[in-house]
């Protein structure tokens, strides 16, 4: 092989080796995307204190990675949303509250914090990083709630969120994370204290609104009254000006007539008389005009005073009407309450009477049913049951009569073989009302065995018995 060919082959091999080395070096030159952090580890130099660094972090740009001596990995800067469902956290007032929230975190690009992320998060999965951050957030959130009152947490959310962000972010930086956003979805407590605070604030807002509306209504009524007063005053003034104009026109007409009459008087023989008459009329009309002007002025002043007095009187009248309507409404409500009570009491009494009558009707129906369905037999049964009481009542009517002294001149047998004493007692018993008459007044009919003749015989028998007993005693 000739020398030129050897030289060409050698140059080719050298060039090929050169290009291979250049390609290998270029393949180790890495660019860092904007949404990632490049962590270079291995032989990366030393820090200011002279100790070897664990890693070199690069955000953006590019660098050369030495083969064999260095390696690299990426940390993702994509934000992570972490849900923190905090329950029963104890506040400074020893009231347990629930504070579910959303925290958005991400790896920080600050040099010192990036170094912490490279040392503590490199190689961890996304779920592990989120769980680690959640544990830190839980602890710091409980710590912040324990140092604050519920009123501050509920009303001053900015202060609460600032305290949470300050505590949480300081701890997250230790592992290379930064807090991007805090979203507190809702804050509740187990005792209902926050809900009571909300109701109190709502009631206060409603009362303030009612007070504002009442004040605006009052200002509107006052403004309307003032406008009405100004309107009346201006109308009265315009009417006064109109009357003045009319009077002035009348005076001008009168003056013109007077001048014309004066000119006619000068042309006639009765000039002097006409002048005197004209002067007299002129004075009379002048006095009349002055009188009308004074009358108009008096009317204007009267209208002004009436406007002031009437407006005030209307306002007082309206106030008294409102108060009277309120009193009347209270009276009507009390009357309705009393009426409802009376109605309820009367309804209860009516139900009691109705129940009594129903039970009596049921009892009477059973008596009629026991008498075989015959009402007359039922009446006889009831009268038979009460007969002793009726007779006793009749006897009791004369039982209490006290007769101090009775003198009888009895000559022997009287009429119908009865003594005078027997006739006296029999007549006394007949003064009692017969049972038959008593039942007729009640709309009833005595049975035949208690007819008038029967009751009369009973009375006569009783009279004879009493007469015999009386004769024995005398």
Secondary structure, 3 states (H helix, E strand, C coil): CCHHHHHHHHHHHHHHHHHHHHHHHHHCEEECCCCEEEEEEECCCECCCCCECCEEEECCCEEECCCCCEEEEEEECCCEEEEEEEEEEECCCCCEEEEEEEEEEEECCCHHHHHHHHHHCCCCCHHHHHHHHHHHHHHHHHHHHHCCCHHHHHHCHHHHHHHHHHHHHHHHHHHCEEEEEEEECCCEECCCHHHHHHHHHHHHHHHHHHHHHHHHHHHHHHHHHHHHHHHHHHHHHHHHHHHHHHHHHHHHHHHHHHHHHHHHHHHCCCHHHHHHHHHHHHHHHHHHHHHHHHHHHHHHHHHHHHHHHHHHHHHHHHHHHHHHHHHHHHHHHHHHHHHHHHHHHHHHHHHHHHHHHHHHHHHHHHHHHHCCCCHHHHHHHHHHHHHHHHHHHHHHHHHCCCCCCCCCCCCCCCHHHCCHHHHHHHHHHHCCCCHHHHHHHCCCCCCHHHCHHHHHHHHHHHHHHHHHHHHHHC
